[in-house]
Each structure stands twice: as structure tokens, then as C-alpha cells.
Amino acid sequence: MDHKVIRKSLGQEIPSPCTGVCTMDLNNEYCIGCYRSRLEIGGWTHMDNESKLTIIKDLRKRRKEAKKK
């Protein structure tokens, strides 16, 4: 799996982590492709970059936890 390095740049929007596999896991309520919740997916375009970076850090933890199962 490729891991992208996301750098915070002034004036540059952080892209969506969507992988195109848009299916919700009903057990943990996260998308099985990007590991975002419905609220995170729906609110992405309205978030500032700081909020997006926080979510991306959370996604990495969620992905790691999911692989342990």
C-alpha cells in the first residue's frame, strides 16, 4: 500500500483521502476504503486544513487497528 506524505502549504487545500472504495462498515461505522466516518466524509469540503490533518492522523490509527483484526 502506498502512503502519501501530506505537507501543509499555505493556500493549498489538502485533498480528500477517498480511495474510491465507498462502502461503510456497519460494525465500526467507518468507510472500508478511507476509514472516515459519514460526518467526516460529508464535512470534508467545509473543513480547514488543520482539521483535515487531524482526521488524516486518526485515519492512520484506524487503518492500523483494522489490520490487527
N, C-alpha and C positions, 0 to 999 in steps of 0.2 A: 504494500500500500504506500502510495506517495504521500508525503507530508509537506504541506506548503508552509513556508515561513511568511508570516504576516508582519509587515513593518508598518508602523504608524507614521503616516506622512500628512503634512498639513494640506488640507483641501482635497484629499483623496479619500473616497469612500471605501470602506472595507467591503469586499464582495461577499455575497451570501455563501455559506458553506454547503449549500444544497448540492447533492450528488446526483440528483435526478431519480433516485430511488425513493419515491414519496409514499411510504407506507407506515402507518402508525402501529407501533407495538402496543397492544392494549394492556399488557402486563405492567409496563413501566411508563406508558403514555408519551414515549419519545418516538420520533421517526427512526426507522431502522437504517436509513441512509445517512442522515446527517446528525442524528441524536438530539435534535431540537424538539422542544415541546410545541404544541399548537400555538400557544401565545408567543413564543419566541419566533416561530415561522411567520406568523401574521404581523408581528410588530417590527420585524427586521428593518423594513424601509423607513420606519419612523425613528429608529434609534440613532443615538450619536455613536461615534467610533469607540469611545471608551466603554459604552455598554456592550457593543458588539465584541470587543476584545475580551471582556469578562465572560460573555457567553461562549466564545471560542475556547477559552481555557476550561470552562465547565464541560464542553463537548469532548475535549480530550480525555478528561477524567471518566466521563460516561462511557466512552468507547472502550477505554481500558477495562472498566468494570464489566462491561458486556462480554468482552473476550474471555474473562475469567469464568464465566458461567457455562 
